[in-house]
Amino acid sequence: MMVLWAVADGDFPYNEVIITEHEDKFEEAKQWATDHGYGRFRIAEVDMGTSADFIGTIKNKGELHG
């Protein structure tokens, strides 16, 4: 699974959040994130079978843009 991560402008230490896990919404999510103070992005492939904690992160923070 590919996910889009973002870091808020001026955020230190860099606390990344997952903006979306839906590849077809990456551009829409980047626009939302830019409008809400996020300035840096990265896309990463995630193996959802590796960590229950990480799956919780996806569920809790994965759809900030609605």
C-alpha positions as CSV (number, residue, x, y, z in Angstrom):
1,M,0.0,0.0,0.0
2,M,1.2,3.5,-0.8
3,V,0.6,6.3,1.6
4,L,1.2,10.1,1.5
5,W,3.0,11.6,4.5
6,A,3.2,15.3,5.4
7,V,5.1,17.5,7.8
8,A,3.6,20.8,9.0
9,D,5.6,23.9,8.2
10,G,7.9,24.8,11.0
11,D,7.2,21.5,12.8
12,F,10.3,20.4,14.8
13,P,11.0,17.7,15.6
14,Y,9.5,16.6,12.4
15,N,6.2,14.9,13.3
16,E,4.9,13.3,10.1
17,V,1.3,12.3,9.7
18,I,-0.4,10.2,7.1
19,I,-2.6,12.4,5.0
20,T,-4.2,9.6,2.9
21,E,-3.7,6.0,2.0
22,H,-5.6,6.4,-1.3
23,E,-3.3,6.8,-4.2
24,D,-6.0,8.2,-6.4
25,K,-6.4,11.1,-4.0
26,F,-2.8,12.1,-3.5
27,E,-3.0,15.4,-5.4
28,E,-6.3,16.4,-3.7
29,A,-4.8,15.5,-0.3
30,K,-1.6,17.6,-1.1
31,Q,-3.8,20.6,-1.9
32,W,-5.8,20.1,1.4
33,A,-2.6,19.7,3.4
34,T,-1.0,22.8,1.8
35,D,-4.1,24.8,2.7
36,H,-3.8,23.6,6.3
37,G,-0.1,24.4,6.9
38,Y,1.7,21.3,5.6
39,G,4.7,22.0,3.4
40,R,6.7,18.8,2.9
41,F,5.4,15.5,1.6
42,R,6.7,12.1,0.8
43,I,5.1,9.0,-0.6
44,A,6.1,5.6,0.9
45,E,5.1,2.0,0.4
46,V,3.9,0.4,3.5
47,D,3.5,-3.2,4.3
48,M,0.3,-3.2,6.4
49,G,1.2,-6.7,7.8
50,T,4.2,-5.6,9.7
51,S,2.9,-3.6,12.7
52,A,-0.4,-3.3,14.6
53,D,0.7,0.1,15.9
54,F,1.2,1.4,12.3
55,I,-2.2,0.1,11.2
56,G,-3.6,2.1,14.2
57,T,-1.8,5.2,12.9
58,I,-3.4,4.7,9.5
59,K,-6.8,4.4,11.0
60,N,-6.5,7.3,13.3
61,K,-4.7,9.8,11.1
62,G,-5.2,8.5,7.6
63,E,-8.0,10.7,6.4
64,L,-7.4,14.2,7.6
65,H,-8.6,15.7,4.5
66,G,-12.1,14.2,4.9
